[in-house]
Structure formats: structure tokens, C-alpha cells
């Protein structure tokens, strides 16, 4: 059975058929998918698609069906989940049916559940904070698109690349409208991680308590995790900034400083060029003129200095005794 690109309807329930069949070669299969391992008996299997891709098959509950078909709300929700394109959320390839079985085909993420990964001795506090921040950002992406995960637990949060990446898997098919439920499940998951690490991560425990007391949003939790990561950054390592706007602001300030230094350097260079050019144009000084010997003779204060004649005073002309001129 080939994978489909859309949500399929079902006409019968899963109880009316044998879930896993065995073909003539003795291989177990569901609808053309070769079953390699049972994850949850009667509900979830690891399988291989006809094209060779490893997938996870997960059955849909009967409550997701209405009059023998997918409930319209379930169909709409799974359709929106399938359209997601985000590295922090596993892909839903489609919903298929095989006889009376309706099942979802999920991307298989090769990694460790976050609880199992965090309990390892080689995992440090900063590693846990980085993984927690990635989880919060992935969950915020879902909420930004109007999708509540509805199943935040360790088995559905997979760490990849030795904890450098986090992938949310198996978004619940049920229609949830309260994102606060995901936040509560997230904080409960953090509590489990803290317990698995024997309570050594006091900073994360303090954040969980603050988030519950103050009702912090996902964005606020991510920002505080970013600050904690920066505080625990090893010497010489790049700083992890929680707020992208802060990162942009710092980049703008650096560029402004570089621009100011560049303008100042250009101004200095221009001034030096003008000074050199002015020096080349100014006349060169000739030989110095020797001062007369009398200039170096000491002045005797006993000899009175000759008085210069005062200015000549001209007589003031007297007015004539003529009769005034009449204006009549």
C-alpha cells in the first residue's frame, strides 16, 4: 500500500480487522509497510515504507472517527500538522487505512528520549539548558500556528546529535484549544528531568518554580533560559543570546562603531593631506636677518628717555558775526 499525500477517510473501525499480518515470506506488515519492531502492542510500530524510509505507524482511536469516517475536526487538525515544515517537529506523512485500521504515518526520529538523555553522567547543566530552550522554541512554533501539541512527555521529545537538537514527535490528533496545557506538561517534564539528575540543576528548578508562580509564557521562559545559558557559557565560547532583537541591536551597535571609526580615520587622513598640500604651497623662509647691535645694549633707567614732540594743535576757527540766514 503506497503512502498518500492527503488525509484519508475510514469506513470501518480498527477493531474489525487483524492489525499486523504475516505475508508468505514470514514478514509482518501493515498495509504494505514492513513491521520491524513493536513499540506499543496493538497501537504503535516501527516500520519500513515501500520506498525504504523508516517510519512510525500509530493507530487512531475509535473516538477520532465519526459515522465510520475521520471526524471533521480531527481531519482538519491532522491536515494542519502535516503542513508544518519545522526542524523541531517531526513530519506527519499522512493518514492511511488498511481494511478496518486507520493509522498515522509519522517520521521516525533516531535519537534518545529527553529524560533518558538527561540522566546520562556526561550531560552537563548547560547541555540540559540548551535542550530545554530548543524544546520551548519548538513548542512556541506550534502554538504560533494555532496547534497545541497535547502530548508533551519524555517519550515524545527526542534529542538528536548528542542533545544538540530537539524534535517533538507524535502531536496528539485531538483538538486542543488551551496552550496553557502544554506549558503545564512542559514544566512537569522539566521536573522529571531535574529528578532524573538528582536535583543538581538548581537553576532549572528555580525557573520552574518562578514559571508556575508568575505564570510565565513560553517566550518568557525561553528568554530566561537564554540568560542562564549565557551565564554558564565556558570561557572563550560564543555567547548564546536568548532574544534575537538583542542580537540584532548588538550587531547594529558594532557596525555603527565601526562606521564611526572609519569616518574618523577618513577625516584624519583628509586633514593630513590638506596640511601636506598647504605646506608644499607656502613660501620657504629666507636667510634670517641679523638684528642691530644696539638692540642688545642694556637700557639705563637713570638716563631719561627723550620726549617726542606732542601733536600740533590747530586753532579752532571762531564763528563769524554774520546775520543768520532767514528761511522765509
Residue pairs with C-beta under 8 A, 6 or more apart in sequence:
1 31
1 32
1 33
1 96
1 98
2 32
2 50
3 49
3 50
3 51
3 93
3 94
3 96
3 105
4 94
4 95
4 96
5 94
6 79
6 94
7 70
7 75
7 78
7 79
7 82
7 94
7 95
8 70
8 94
8 95
8 96
8 97
8 102
9 69
9 70
9 75
9 97
10 65
10 68
10 69
10 70
10 97
10 100
10 102
11 68
11 69
12 68
12 99
12 100
13 62
13 65
13 68
13 100
13 102
14 59
14 60
14 62
14 100
14 101
14 102
14 103
15 62
15 100
16 99
16 100
17 98
17 99
17 100
17 101
19 30
19 42
19 59
19 101
20 28
20 29
20 30
20 35
20 45
21 28
21 29
21 30
22 28
22 29
23 29
27 34
27 35
28 34
28 35
29 35
29 47
30 45
30 47
30 57
30 98
30 101
30 103
31 96
31 97
31 98
31 101
31 103
32 50
32 98
33 47
33 48
33 49
33 50
33 55
33 57
33 105
34 47
34 48
35 45
35 46
35 47
35 57
36 45
36 46
36 47
36 48
37 45
37 46
38 44
38 45
38 46
39 45
39 46
39 56
42 59
43 58
43 59
44 56
44 57
44 58
44 59
45 56
45 57
46 54
46 55
46 56
46 108
47 54
47 55
47 56
47 57
48 54
48 55
49 55
49 105
54 108
54 110
55 93
55 105
55 106
55 107
55 108
56 105
56 106
56 107
56 108
56 169
56 170
57 103
57 104
57 105
57 106
58 103
58 104
58 106
58 170
59 101
59 102
59 103
59 104
60 70
60 74
60 95
60 102
60 103
60 104
60 173
61 173
64 70
64 71
64 74
64 102
64 173
64 174
65 71
65 102
66 72
70 78
70 95
70 102
73 175
74 173
74 174
74 175
77 147
77 173
77 174
77 175
78 92
78 95
78 104
78 173
80 145
80 146
80 147
81 92
81 147
81 171
82 91
82 92
82 93
82 94
84 91
84 92
84 142
84 145
84 147
86 138
86 141
87 165
87 167
88 134
88 137
88 138
88 141
88 165
88 166
88 167
88 168
89 138
89 141
89 142
89 167
89 168
89 171
90 106
90 107
90 109
90 158
90 167
90 168
90 169
90 170
91 106
91 107
92 104
92 105
92 106
92 107
92 171
93 105
93 106
93 107
94 104
94 105
95 102
95 103
95 104
95 105
96 102
96 103
96 105
97 103
104 173
106 169
106 170
107 169
109 158
109 160
109 167
109 169
110 160
111 117
111 158
111 159
111 160
111 161
111 165
111 167
112 158
112 159
113 154
113 155
113 157
113 158
113 159
114 131
114 135
114 154
114 157
114 158
114 159
114 166
114 189
114 193
115 154
115 189
115 192
115 193
115 196
116 154
117 123
117 131
117 159
117 163
118 128
118 131
118 193
118 196
118 197
119 196
119 197
123 163
123 197
125 200
125 201
125 203
125 204
125 232
126 229
126 232
126 233
126 234
127 163
128 193
128 197
128 201
128 204
129 201
129 203
129 204
129 225
129 228
129 229
129 232
130 163
130 164
130 229
130 240
131 159
131 163
131 166
132 190
132 193
132 204
132 225
133 222
133 225
133 226
133 229
133 242
134 165
134 166
135 157
135 166
135 168
135 186
136 186
136 218
136 221
136 222
136 225
137 222
138 166
138 167
138 168
139 149
139 152
139 168
139 182
139 186
139 218
140 218
140 219
140 222
142 148
142 149
142 168
142 171
142 182
143 179
143 182
143 218
147 171
148 172
148 176
148 177
148 178
148 179
148 181
148 182
149 156
149 168
149 171
149 172
149 176
149 182
149 185
150 171
150 172
150 174
150 176
150 181
150 182
151 170
151 171
151 172
151 185
152 168
152 182
152 185
152 186
152 189
153 185
153 189
154 189
154 192
156 168
156 169
156 170
157 166
157 167
157 168
157 169
157 189
158 166
158 167
158 169
159 165
159 166
160 166
160 167
176 182
183 211
183 217
183 218
186 218
186 221
187 208
187 211
187 212
190 204
190 207
190 208
191 208
193 201
193 204
194 201
194 204
194 205
194 208
199 205
203 228
203 232
204 228
207 221
207 224
207 225
207 228
210 216
210 224
211 220
211 221
216 224
222 242
223 242
223 243
224 242
225 242
226 240
226 241
226 242
226 243
227 242
229 240
229 242
230 239
230 240
230 241
230 242
233 239
233 240
241 247
241 250
